[in-house]
Amino acid sequence: MIEVCNLTKNYGDFTAISNVSFSVKAGEIVGFLGPNAAGKTTTMRVITGYLSPSAGCVKVDGYDVYEQGMQVKKITGYLPEKPPVYPDLSVRSYLKFVAEIKGVASREIARNVESAMDKTAISNVAHKLIGNLSKGYQQRVGLAQALVHNPKVLILDEPTVGLDPTQIIEVRNLIKSLKDSHTVVLSTHILPEVSMTCSRVVIINKGNIIAEDTPANLTKKVATDETIELLVSGVSDDKKLKEMLADISGVRSVDIAYNEEDKTHKASILVKSSFDNAPDVAQKIVASNFKLHKMNTIELSLEEAFLRLVNTMKGDERK
């Protein structure tokens, strides 16, 4: 549905993005991540036709963004980081205006406007002036304008900015519900949102793509270690428990914390990501006449994987 090939954008002597290439299949929700000034917004603006590339090409549903920009705009909905709303218009009037300029047929405008308001939960403020709405509601109006012409592709730049926790969950569920009828590229700084919403992640830094995979595979590739947590009782000697666990092959470090209330010890074991001796850990604890109440693995989060990838790139630059 979206093909980005060797995309480059220069601003004078400054290169915002360089030879960026990735693709998005129809029906996918792809997270587009990167630190500030990484090139996310520039890439999204080129994909939507708001900027022309210095080199490379972008195709959306087979249409070249540069050569066939009007066709691309008809099938693309775009929510920039700052919603493009008119404060002096009511919500319904604004969405009707947007539907008209986006070429929605006259007989379908009212239905499309009502549908966009329903999807974004703003029907209750349809008659209010946008300028009198909270930032969160204005953000949802911005999302509604991206949906009002029922586009095949949605490009969303920080769609949950300004929303409260309840609204964030609503928007997350909305985005997830769109995958059957829309292809979505989602840029956000809230990385847990990506894990819960996106099927794939593209990470950009300093204008270059540095990683592309599913959130689960990405964390596995980056992880060099993980943590196993144990809850144990019947321990009379903390030192003995720590030495026993530290002696297991693959264990990097052991931390023990005692809970006076329930007389239990919580052991956090840092192990290699390839660690396969968990059964040995359980067996040793039981053999030592300790009671094992709980044992679970805490894997690397997407946020930690993202930071490692970005910091690794910084480290390479210093060499």
FIKOLMAR-791880 format. One record per residue (C-alpha): x, y, z; residue number from 1. Coordinates in nm, 4 decimals. Layout:
N
+----------+----------+----------+------+
|        x |        y |        z | milo |
+----------+----------+----------+------+
|        X |        Y |        Z |  NUM |
...
+----------+----------+----------+------+
This chain:
319
+----------+----------+----------+------+
|        x |        y |        z | milo |
+----------+----------+----------+------+
|   0.0000 |   0.0000 |   0.0000 |    1 |
|   0.2879 |   0.2388 |   0.0844 |    2 |
|   0.6297 |   0.2059 |  -0.0828 |    3 |
|   0.9086 |   0.4396 |   0.0264 |    4 |
|   1.2254 |   0.3976 |  -0.1811 |    5 |
|   1.5600 |   0.5731 |  -0.1201 |    6 |
|   1.3845 |   0.8840 |   0.0036 |    7 |
|   1.6043 |   1.1874 |   0.0696 |    8 |
|   1.5050 |   1.5381 |   0.1745 |    9 |
|   1.7523 |   1.8241 |   0.1981 |   10 |
|   1.6995 |   2.1694 |   0.3452 |   11 |
|   1.9920 |   2.3579 |   0.1952 |   12 |
|   2.3051 |   2.1891 |   0.3302 |   13 |
|   2.1109 |   1.9975 |   0.5939 |   14 |
|   1.9910 |   1.6454 |   0.5140 |   15 |
|   1.6765 |   1.5680 |   0.7142 |   16 |
|   1.6363 |   1.2141 |   0.5797 |   17 |
|   1.8771 |   1.0073 |   0.3712 |   18 |
|   1.7983 |   0.7046 |   0.1518 |   19 |
|   1.4989 |   0.6045 |   0.3640 |   20 |
|   1.3252 |   0.2888 |   0.2414 |   21 |
|   1.0409 |   0.0858 |   0.3913 |   22 |
|   0.7006 |  -0.0493 |   0.2932 |   23 |
|   0.3611 |  -0.0844 |   0.4589 |   24 |
|   0.1150 |  -0.3536 |   0.3541 |   25 |
|  -0.2590 |  -0.2939 |   0.3180 |   26 |
|  -0.4331 |  -0.3244 |   0.6545 |   27 |
|  -0.1133 |  -0.2894 |   0.8587 |   28 |
|  -0.0700 |  -0.0542 |   1.1538 |   29 |
|   0.2961 |   0.0459 |   1.1548 |   30 |
|   0.4630 |   0.2464 |   1.4295 |   31 |
|   0.7112 |   0.5072 |   1.3028 |   32 |
|   0.9476 |   0.5897 |   1.5875 |   33 |
|   1.2472 |   0.8081 |   1.6489 |   34 |
|   1.3883 |   1.0706 |   1.8861 |   35 |
|   1.3311 |   1.4422 |   1.8274 |   36 |
|   1.4749 |   1.5672 |   1.4952 |   37 |
|   1.5132 |   1.2080 |   1.3707 |   38 |
|   1.3220 |   1.2751 |   1.0472 |   39 |
|   0.9789 |   1.1319 |   1.1361 |   40 |
|   0.7686 |   1.4371 |   1.0538 |   41 |
|   0.9647 |   1.5115 |   0.7357 |   42 |
|   0.9074 |   1.1557 |   0.6129 |   43 |
|   0.5362 |   1.1745 |   0.6915 |   44 |
|   0.4997 |   1.5073 |   0.5139 |   45 |
|   0.6633 |   1.3670 |   0.2019 |   46 |
|   0.4410 |   1.0569 |   0.2110 |   47 |
|   0.1305 |   1.2761 |   0.2294 |   48 |
|   0.2512 |   1.5104 |  -0.0458 |   49 |
|   0.2956 |   1.8162 |   0.1775 |   50 |
|   0.6676 |   1.8196 |   0.0937 |   51 |
|   0.8458 |   1.7190 |  -0.2243 |   52 |
|   1.1469 |   1.4879 |  -0.1928 |   53 |
|   1.4998 |   1.5860 |  -0.2945 |   54 |
|   1.5563 |   1.2313 |  -0.4211 |   55 |
|   1.3839 |   0.8924 |  -0.4179 |   56 |
|   1.0161 |   0.8178 |  -0.4540 |   57 |
|   0.7023 |   0.7343 |  -0.2582 |   58 |
|   0.4031 |   0.5428 |  -0.3915 |   59 |
|   0.0693 |   0.5138 |  -0.2147 |   60 |
|  -0.1644 |   0.2485 |  -0.3556 |   61 |
|   0.0397 |   0.2619 |  -0.6761 |   62 |
|   0.0228 |   0.6411 |  -0.7133 |   63 |
|   0.3461 |   0.8400 |  -0.7186 |   64 |
|   0.3250 |   1.1098 |  -0.4497 |   65 |
|   0.5232 |   1.3612 |  -0.6545 |   66 |
|   0.3694 |   1.2939 |  -0.9987 |   67 |
|   0.0141 |   1.2081 |  -0.8876 |   68 |
|  -0.0237 |   1.4143 |  -0.5727 |   69 |
|  -0.3980 |   1.4825 |  -0.6041 |   70 |
|  -0.4823 |   1.1116 |  -0.6305 |   71 |
|  -0.2670 |   1.0425 |  -0.3234 |   72 |
|  -0.4414 |   1.3138 |  -0.1195 |   73 |
|  -0.7827 |   1.1662 |  -0.2069 |   74 |
|  -0.6933 |   0.8313 |  -0.0502 |   75 |
|  -0.4828 |   0.9627 |   0.2397 |   76 |
|  -0.5914 |   1.1087 |   0.5724 |   77 |
|  -0.3287 |   1.3078 |   0.7618 |   78 |
|  -0.3267 |   1.4231 |   1.1230 |   79 |
|  -0.0215 |   1.6440 |   1.1866 |   80 |
|   0.1084 |   1.6916 |   1.5404 |   81 |
|  -0.0822 |   2.0200 |   1.5653 |   82 |
|  -0.4420 |   1.9577 |   1.4480 |   83 |
|  -0.5361 |   2.1756 |   1.1459 |   84 |
|  -0.8606 |   2.3071 |   1.2932 |   85 |
|  -1.0417 |   2.6390 |   1.2603 |   86 |
|  -1.1337 |   2.7721 |   1.6087 |   87 |
|  -1.4166 |   2.9956 |   1.4804 |   88 |
|  -1.6107 |   2.7067 |   1.3240 |   89 |
|  -1.8321 |   2.4548 |   1.4993 |   90 |
|  -1.7158 |   2.0949 |   1.4893 |   91 |
|  -1.9858 |   1.9866 |   1.2421 |   92 |
|  -1.9345 |   2.2900 |   1.0157 |   93 |
|  -1.5597 |   2.2334 |   1.0086 |   94 |
|  -1.5903 |   1.8641 |   0.9232 |   95 |
|  -1.8453 |   1.9440 |   0.6524 |   96 |
|  -1.6035 |   2.1999 |   0.5072 |   97 |
|  -1.3156 |   1.9474 |   0.5140 |   98 |
|  -1.5328 |   1.6824 |   0.3474 |   99 |
|  -1.6200 |   1.9275 |   0.0690 |  100 |
|  -1.2614 |   2.0296 |  -0.0049 |  101 |
|  -1.1563 |   1.6633 |   0.0018 |  102 |
|  -1.4047 |   1.5863 |  -0.2732 |  103 |
|  -1.6638 |   1.3836 |  -0.0842 |  104 |
|  -1.9839 |   1.3586 |  -0.2913 |  105 |
|  -2.2570 |   1.5986 |  -0.1719 |  106 |
|  -2.5003 |   1.3157 |  -0.0961 |  107 |
|  -2.2403 |   1.1455 |   0.1287 |  108 |
|  -2.1087 |   1.4441 |   0.3251 |  109 |
|  -2.3617 |   1.4364 |   0.6100 |  110 |
|  -2.3185 |   1.0604 |   0.6567 |  111 |
|  -1.9378 |   1.0821 |   0.6488 |  112 |
|  -1.9345 |   1.3674 |   0.8994 |  113 |
|  -2.1602 |   1.1791 |   1.1424 |  114 |
|  -1.9504 |   0.8630 |   1.1025 |  115 |
|  -1.6220 |   1.0495 |   1.1696 |  116 |
|  -1.7716 |   1.2137 |   1.4795 |  117 |
|  -1.9034 |   0.8812 |   1.6080 |  118 |
|  -1.5663 |   0.7089 |   1.5587 |  119 |
|  -1.3808 |   0.9823 |   1.7460 |  120 |
|  -1.6490 |   1.0304 |   2.0173 |  121 |
|  -1.7132 |   1.4000 |   1.9489 |  122 |
|  -2.0823 |   1.3902 |   1.8531 |  123 |
|  -2.1669 |   1.5496 |   2.1892 |  124 |
|  -1.9748 |   1.8665 |   2.0934 |  125 |
|  -2.0861 |   1.8826 |   1.7286 |  126 |
|  -2.2421 |   2.2296 |   1.7672 |  127 |
|  -1.9665 |   2.3833 |   1.9794 |  128 |
|  -1.6989 |   2.6178 |   1.8457 |  129 |
|  -1.3680 |   2.4357 |   1.8129 |  130 |
|  -1.1885 |   2.7241 |   1.9845 |  131 |
|  -1.3934 |   2.6611 |   2.2998 |  132 |
|  -1.2980 |   2.2932 |   2.3212 |  133 |
|  -1.0245 |   2.1430 |   2.5365 |  134 |
|  -0.6959 |   2.0448 |   2.3750 |  135 |
|  -0.7987 |   1.6801 |   2.3957 |  136 |
|  -1.1240 |   1.7421 |   2.2099 |  137 |
|  -0.9444 |   1.9511 |   1.9481 |  138 |
|  -0.7067 |   1.6586 |   1.8955 |  139 |
|  -1.0046 |   1.4311 |   1.8355 |  140 |
|  -1.1544 |   1.6816 |   1.5907 |  141 |
|  -0.8216 |   1.6681 |   1.4071 |  142 |
|  -0.8461 |   1.2895 |   1.3929 |  143 |
|  -1.2045 |   1.3169 |   1.2641 |  144 |
|  -1.0929 |   1.5411 |   0.9757 |  145 |
|  -0.8373 |   1.2771 |   0.8767 |  146 |
|  -1.1179 |   1.0182 |   0.8642 |  147 |
|  -1.4024 |   1.2205 |   0.7128 |  148 |
|  -1.3337 |   1.1193 |   0.3501 |  149 |
|  -1.2900 |   0.7522 |   0.4488 |  150 |
|  -0.9309 |   0.7255 |   0.3187 |  151 |
|  -0.7466 |   0.4007 |   0.2489 |  152 |
|  -0.4358 |   0.5318 |   0.4261 |  153 |
|  -0.4045 |   0.7196 |   0.7558 |  154 |
|  -0.0880 |   0.9041 |   0.8556 |  155 |
|  -0.1088 |   0.9990 |   1.2247 |  156 |
|   0.1586 |   1.2163 |   1.3857 |  157 |
|   0.1279 |   1.1972 |   1.7667 |  158 |
|  -0.2500 |   1.1309 |   1.7688 |  159 |
|  -0.2753 |   1.1028 |   2.1499 |  160 |
|  -0.1058 |   1.4340 |   2.2354 |  161 |
|  -0.3147 |   1.6263 |   2.4890 |  162 |
|  -0.5480 |   1.3379 |   2.5694 |  163 |
|  -0.6170 |   1.2121 |   2.9195 |  164 |
|  -0.5619 |   0.8409 |   3.0036 |  165 |
|  -0.9231 |   0.7461 |   2.9264 |  166 |
|  -0.9147 |   0.9273 |   2.5922 |  167 |
|  -0.5808 |   0.7642 |   2.5046 |  168 |
|  -0.7384 |   0.4204 |   2.5516 |  169 |
|  -1.0345 |   0.5260 |   2.3345 |  170 |
|  -0.8071 |   0.6502 |   2.0545 |  171 |
|  -0.5902 |   0.3373 |   2.0820 |  172 |
|  -0.8965 |   0.1165 |   2.0435 |  173 |
|  -1.0157 |   0.3320 |   1.7539 |  174 |
|  -0.6841 |   0.2971 |   1.5711 |  175 |
|  -0.6836 |  -0.0797 |   1.6253 |  176 |
|  -1.0381 |  -0.1014 |   1.4879 |  177 |
|  -0.9322 |   0.0786 |   1.1678 |  178 |
|  -0.6904 |  -0.1895 |   1.0459 |  179 |
|  -0.9586 |  -0.3828 |   0.8534 |  180 |
|  -1.0479 |  -0.0833 |   0.6364 |  181 |
|  -0.7415 |   0.1433 |   0.6571 |  182 |
|  -0.3639 |   0.1225 |   0.6428 |  183 |
|  -0.2153 |   0.3232 |   0.9304 |  184 |
|   0.1263 |   0.4782 |   0.9914 |  185 |
|   0.1456 |   0.6003 |   1.3503 |  186 |
|   0.4140 |   0.8242 |   1.4967 |  187 |
|   0.4223 |   0.8549 |   1.8748 |  188 |
|   0.6581 |   0.9123 |   2.1679 |  189 |
|   0.4488 |   0.6829 |   2.3892 |  190 |
|   0.6209 |   0.3544 |   2.3150 |  191 |
|   0.3870 |   0.1297 |   2.5178 |  192 |
|   0.1120 |   0.2532 |   2.2823 |  193 |
|   0.3074 |   0.1084 |   1.9906 |  194 |
|   0.3384 |  -0.2331 |   2.1556 |  195 |
|  -0.0382 |  -0.2418 |   2.2128 |  196 |
|  -0.1413 |  -0.1009 |   1.8737 |  197 |
|   0.1129 |  -0.1713 |   1.5996 |  198 |
|   0.1932 |  -0.4938 |   1.4169 |  199 |
|   0.5313 |  -0.3625 |   1.3024 |  200 |
|   0.7786 |  -0.0902 |   1.3973 |  201 |
|   1.0112 |   0.1251 |   1.1856 |  202 |
|   1.2743 |   0.3194 |   1.3809 |  203 |
|   1.4488 |   0.6224 |   1.2327 |  204 |
|   1.7385 |   0.8191 |   1.3795 |  205 |
|   1.9354 |   1.1083 |   1.2321 |  206 |
|   1.7520 |   1.0626 |   0.9023 |  207 |
|   1.8307 |   0.6927 |   0.8628 |  208 |
|   1.6267 |   0.3775 |   0.9214 |  209 |
|   1.8067 |   0.1826 |   1.1939 |  210 |
|   1.5587 |  -0.0991 |   1.2610 |  211 |
|   1.2392 |  -0.2511 |   1.1215 |  212 |
|   1.0503 |  -0.5488 |   1.2671 |  213 |
|   0.7614 |  -0.6553 |   1.4883 |  214 |
|   0.7823 |  -0.5134 |   1.8431 |  215 |
|   0.8448 |  -0.8636 |   1.9839 |  216 |
|   1.1211 |  -0.9518 |   1.7363 |  217 |
|   1.2839 |  -0.6120 |   1.7775 |  218 |
|   1.3203 |  -0.6517 |   2.1532 |  219 |
|   1.4561 |  -1.0056 |   2.1102 |  220 |
|   1.7214 |  -0.8903 |   1.8630 |  221 |
|   1.8404 |  -0.6076 |   2.0868 |  222 |
|   1.8212 |  -0.7918 |   2.4191 |  223 |
|   2.1496 |  -0.9194 |   2.5582 |  224 |
|   2.0011 |  -1.0022 |   2.8968 |  225 |
|   1.6724 |  -1.0382 |   3.0820 |  226 |
|   1.5564 |  -1.0631 |   3.4410 |  227 |
|   1.4058 |  -1.3620 |   3.6213 |  228 |
|   1.2148 |  -1.2806 |   3.9382 |  229 |
|   1.1612 |  -1.5370 |   4.2145 |  230 |
|   0.9522 |  -1.5244 |   4.5302 |  231 |
|   1.0923 |  -1.7625 |   4.7913 |  232 |
|   1.0197 |  -1.8375 |   5.1575 |  233 |
|   1.1862 |  -2.0578 |   5.4185 |  234 |
|   1.5215 |  -1.8856 |   5.3720 |  235 |
|   1.7278 |  -1.8517 |   5.6887 |  236 |
|   2.0437 |  -1.7275 |   5.5211 |  237 |
|   2.0252 |  -1.4609 |   5.2474 |  238 |
|   2.3886 |  -1.5135 |   5.1625 |  239 |
|   2.3370 |  -1.8842 |   5.0982 |  240 |
|   2.0456 |  -1.8157 |   4.8612 |  241 |
|   2.2419 |  -1.5518 |   4.6718 |  242 |
|   2.5523 |  -1.7698 |   4.6362 |  243 |
|   2.3453 |  -2.0657 |   4.5212 |  244 |
|   2.1739 |  -1.8644 |   4.2471 |  245 |
|   2.4919 |  -1.6822 |   4.1414 |  246 |
|   2.6631 |  -2.0188 |   4.0931 |  247 |
|   2.4231 |  -2.1195 |   3.8113 |  248 |
|   2.5750 |  -2.0944 |   3.4633 |  249 |
|   2.4464 |  -1.7902 |   3.2692 |  250 |
|   2.3549 |  -1.5845 |   3.5754 |  251 |
|   2.5159 |  -1.2388 |   3.5614 |  252 |
|   2.4036 |  -1.0993 |   3.8968 |  253 |
|   2.1630 |  -1.1617 |   4.1859 |  254 |
|   1.9753 |  -0.9142 |   4.4077 |  255 |
|   1.7814 |  -1.0246 |   4.7174 |  256 |
|   1.5111 |  -0.8235 |   4.8943 |  257 |
|   1.3387 |  -0.9396 |   5.2138 |  258 |
|   0.9735 |  -0.8662 |   5.2941 |  259 |
|   0.9268 |  -0.8578 |   5.6706 |  260 |
|   0.5453 |  -0.8741 |   5.6441 |  261 |
|   0.5095 |  -1.2108 |   5.4741 |  262 |
|   0.8607 |  -1.3412 |   5.5492 |  263 |
|   0.9439 |  -1.3878 |   5.1807 |  264 |
|   1.2551 |  -1.3145 |   4.9770 |  265 |
|   1.2315 |  -1.1615 |   4.6309 |  266 |
|   1.5285 |  -1.2577 |   4.4157 |  267 |
|   1.6000 |  -1.0725 |   4.0890 |  268 |
|   1.8410 |  -1.2634 |   3.8666 |  269 |
|   2.0004 |  -1.0962 |   3.5652 |  270 |
|   2.0705 |  -1.3621 |   3.3013 |  271 |
|   2.1776 |  -1.3846 |   2.9373 |  272 |
|   1.8894 |  -1.3509 |   2.6921 |  273 |
|   1.9685 |  -1.7054 |   2.5717 |  274 |
|   1.9386 |  -1.8392 |   2.9283 |  275 |
|   1.7744 |  -2.1835 |   2.9254 |  276 |
|   1.8520 |  -2.2999 |   3.2792 |  277 |
|   1.5312 |  -2.1828 |   3.4447 |  278 |
|   1.4417 |  -2.5433 |   3.5408 |  279 |
|   1.7802 |  -2.5686 |   3.7179 |  280 |
|   1.6959 |  -2.2585 |   3.9203 |  281 |
|   1.3653 |  -2.4047 |   4.0366 |  282 |
|   1.5203 |  -2.7432 |   4.1085 |  283 |
|   1.8008 |  -2.5964 |   4.3204 |  284 |
|   1.5575 |  -2.3923 |   4.5275 |  285 |
|   1.3370 |  -2.6921 |   4.5989 |  286 |
|   1.6389 |  -2.9137 |   4.6729 |  287 |
|   1.7522 |  -2.6580 |   4.9307 |  288 |
|   1.4159 |  -2.6953 |   5.1108 |  289 |
|   1.3103 |  -2.3430 |   5.0177 |  290 |
|   0.9514 |  -2.2805 |   4.9064 |  291 |
|   0.9173 |  -2.1360 |   4.5546 |  292 |
|   0.5989 |  -1.9234 |   4.5360 |  293 |
|   0.6494 |  -1.7488 |   4.2041 |  294 |
|   0.8898 |  -1.7433 |   3.9098 |  295 |
|   0.8577 |  -1.5211 |   3.6042 |  296 |
|   1.0702 |  -1.3644 |   3.3343 |  297 |
|   1.0755 |  -0.9891 |   3.2701 |  298 |
|   1.1746 |  -0.9324 |   2.9095 |  299 |
|   1.3134 |  -0.6159 |   2.7548 |  300 |
|   1.0446 |  -0.3573 |   2.6803 |  301 |
|   1.0105 |  -0.1831 |   2.3438 |  302 |
|   1.1118 |   0.1420 |   2.5121 |  303 |
|   1.4357 |  -0.0146 |   2.6399 |  304 |
|   1.5029 |  -0.1693 |   2.2978 |  305 |
|   1.4460 |   0.1689 |   2.1317 |  306 |
|   1.6883 |   0.3424 |   2.3693 |  307 |
|   1.9541 |   0.0753 |   2.3152 |  308 |
|   1.9286 |   0.1071 |   1.9374 |  309 |
|   1.9541 |   0.4875 |   1.9481 |  310 |
|   2.2373 |   0.4853 |   2.2042 |  311 |
|   2.4272 |   0.2205 |   2.0067 |  312 |
|   2.4135 |   0.4475 |   1.7033 |  313 |
|   2.5470 |   0.7371 |   1.9138 |  314 |
|   2.8285 |   0.5149 |   2.0361 |  315 |
|   2.9215 |   0.4213 |   1.6800 |  316 |
|   2.9420 |   0.7892 |   1.5856 |  317 |
|   3.1947 |   0.8568 |   1.8632 |  318 |
|   3.4376 |   0.5913 |   1.7354 |  319 |
+----------+----------+----------+------+
